Amino acid sequence: MITRTAKVLLLAGIALFYTLVVFNNLTDFYSNYHFVQHVLMMDSTFPGNHGMWRAMPSPAFHMVFYISIIAWEAGTMILLWWGTARLVRVLSGPAAVFNLAKRVPVMALTLSMLMWLVAFLTIGAEWFLMWQSHTWNGQEPAFRMFAVVGLVLLILVQPDSDLQP
């Protein structure tokens, strides 16, 4: 029960994080919108870089991109809470049932890792050269979240047995 409880608590911690992220993005919409806007406009990258042709100056595109990030976060949050609830329901059941209930949380954590890897580290940092900006560089927080979620995923997917403490 101890290792299962640890897995559930770690998953709930990530779910709580996503709940606060979605809450913040909805209640303070323009703070992070401006971050996305500046990354996509590439207005703080190195002067004279040859990648400026990639810049997206369209406010409509900025809004669509930002709303898609919030939707991705909200979907991940819902899956995380759903997965947490599924694991809590079978916490004291047979290991085979607990292991089977991990499908939704594994999907949620994978979706989270893909967001940080694809949206922030690949598209933001590499395509829109976010790494060149001192002001609008979100690589470190994105990598931190990729690593934290990845560690929780690795812990969660460890098979549970009926003999564990």
Protein Blocks (a to p, Z undefined) as FASTA:
>chain_A
ZZmmmmmmmmmmmmmmmmmmmmmmmmmmmlmmmmmmmmmnopmbcehiaklmmpcfbfkl
mmmmmmmmmmmmmmmmmmmmmmmmmmmmmmmmcfklmmmmmmmmmmmmmmmmmmmmmmmm
mmmmmmnommmpmklccklmmmmmmmmmmmmmmmmmpccdfkbZZ
